[in-house]
């Protein structure tokens, strides 16, 4: 009889201990989820989408002959993309909110194009962050966002050249004390001569107008 009582007591103790461990595990998971949520919210608070500025639709960006470095460690000038439509925008690698969505929007736009058109365009993202987004960092970023096709280019440049290009594209940006950037969210379509042909402003927009414009350019 004593053995039976001991066995029952031991089973009860094991059950209590197991429940306590499970409760602790659940509490830890909830704490981690809350911490992740708070971290995301904290970063979101540091990002403010800036309204894009007006642009010149008549002049070619290819007159701006700055030198850039790609994620493939290659020297690049924007004029090298002449002859094909270009989707161009500006991001920075440490961005965890708007920039990944902007890249996703570019992918959505490309995937909405007819298959025979996709290979005939280039996609270019220039970083705001000339200090941290060196070519190797941009190569890692391209891999992280799954943009590894040969016609996708992530460019690093001089701070003054970045500022000039942003002005030409009507993209406004400023750097916060924590190293993050507030910036405009714009995808710009350049025609074969480097003139601005269309702009898609904001995130998660319907790409139909940009798709139609690129298709029209490809049939000229």
N, C-alpha and C positions, 0 to 999 in steps of 0.2 A: 504493500500500500504506500509506503514512504517513497518507493521508487516511482510510483505512478504520480504522486504529488510533485516530486522533483521534476519529472519530465514535463508535466503541465506548466509548472512555473518557468522552466527553462524555455519552453516554446513561447510563452507569453513574453518573456524578456527579449527573445530574438525578434518577435514581431514588433515590439515597441522600438527596439533599436533600428530595425529596418525602416519603420515609418519615419523615425527621426532623421535618418540619413536621407531618405527620399525628400522629406520636407526641406532639409538643408540644401539638397541639390536643386530643388525647384526654386528656392529662394535665391540661390546663386545665379541660376539661369535668368530669373526675372531681373536681378540686379545688373547682369551683363546686358540684357536687352534694353533696360532703362538707360544704362551708360551709353550704349551705341546710339540710342534714340536722341539722348541729350547732346552727344557729340555731333550728330548730324544736324540737329537744330542749331547748335552753336555755330557750325560752319555756314548753315543757311543764312543765319542772321548777318554774317559778314559779307554776304553777296547781295548786291543790289543791281538789278538789271537797269542799265542806262539806256535812255532813248537814243537810237541812232541819229547821226547828223545827216544833213543833206549832202548829196554827192554830185559830181559832174559826170553826166552820161556821155559826153562828147569826146573827152580826151582818153587816150590809152594809158593804162597803168604801166605798160611796157616801156614808156619813156623814163620811168623810175628805175635806174640801173644799179640798184644796191646789190651787194653780194650776200648770199645766204648760205647756210650749211644745212644739208638735209639729214634726216635720221640715218641715212646710208653713208654719212661722212663725205658727201659729194658737195662741191661748190655749185651753187645754183643762182641764176638770175631769172626773174619772172618772165623775161622775154623768151626764154627757152620753151615756154609753153605756147608760144604763138602758133597759130594754125589749127588749134583745137579749142573748143569751149572749156572753160575752167570753172569749177565751183571752189570758191575761196572764202576763208573765214579766219578768225583769230581766237585762240584759246590759251590756256596754260596748264601744264601737266599736273600740278597739285590740286587743281579744281576737282571737287567731288560732287558738284551739284549741276550747274548749268552746262559746263563744257562737255561732259560725257553725253548729255542730251543733244548738244549741238552736233557732235560727231554722229550720233545715232540719226539725227535729222538728215545729215548728209548721206548716210547710208540708205535711208528711206527714199530720199530723192533719187539716188543712183538706181536703186532697185525698181523704182517706178518707171524708169526709162525703158524703152524698147531694148531688147537684148543686143541688137546690132548697133545701138547708139552708145551703150555703156563703155565699150572699149575705146571709143573715140573721144573721151573727155579725160581731164585730169582733176584731181581733188587736192587742194592745197590748204593746209592749216599752218599759220604762223603763230609762234608763241609770243605772248606779252612778256614772259619771264626770261629775259636774256641771261640772268645770273644762274638760275637753276636748270633751265631747260636746254642744256648742252645736247649735241647730237646723240650721245649715248642715252641720255635720259629720254629723248624723244623716240628713240628706237624702242625703248622699253614701254613707253606710252603707247606707241602704235601697236605693239604686241598685246598690251593689256586691253585695248579697245577693239582688237581684232581687225585692224586696218592695215593689212600686210600686202595688198595688191600693189603691183608695180606702178600703177597710176595714182597712188595715194602718197602725198609728200607732206612731211612735217618739218618745218623750217625754223632754224635758230638764226638770229641776227643781232646787229648792233642796236643799242637802245634808241638812238636817234632815227635809224632806219625803220624800226618798229613803229615809232611815233608817226613818222611820215606816212607809212603805209596805212596805218589806222585812220589817219586823216583822209587819205584818198578813198578809203572804203567807207568813210562815215561811221567808223566804229569808235566809240568813246570808251575810255578806260581810265582807272586810277588804282593805285596800289594802297592797300590798307596797312596799318601798323603791324598786323600779324603776318604779312607777306602774301595774303590773298588779294585778289583783284575784283573790283566791281567793273562790269563791262557790258557793252551792247551784245545782244545775241542776234547775229545776222549771217545768213548765207548769201553770198553774192555770186551771181553768174556773170562771167566775162565772155565776150564773144571772141572769135578767132584772132582779133586784132588787139585784144586786151581792154576793150571798152566795156563799161558796166551795162549789161543787157537786162538784168533782173535782180531783184532783191527779195529774199524771204525773211521777214523780220519776226522775231519772237521764236519761242520753242514749241515743238510739237504742232507745227502748222501744216495745213494741207499743201502738199508739194505740187499740186496740179498745174498752177500757173508757171512755176519754174520748169516743170517737165515739158510743158507746151513750148516754152521759150527755147529750151535747149534743143528740142526736136526740130523746131523751126530753124535754128541756127545750123543744124547738121544738114538740112536740106537746101541750104543756100549754095 
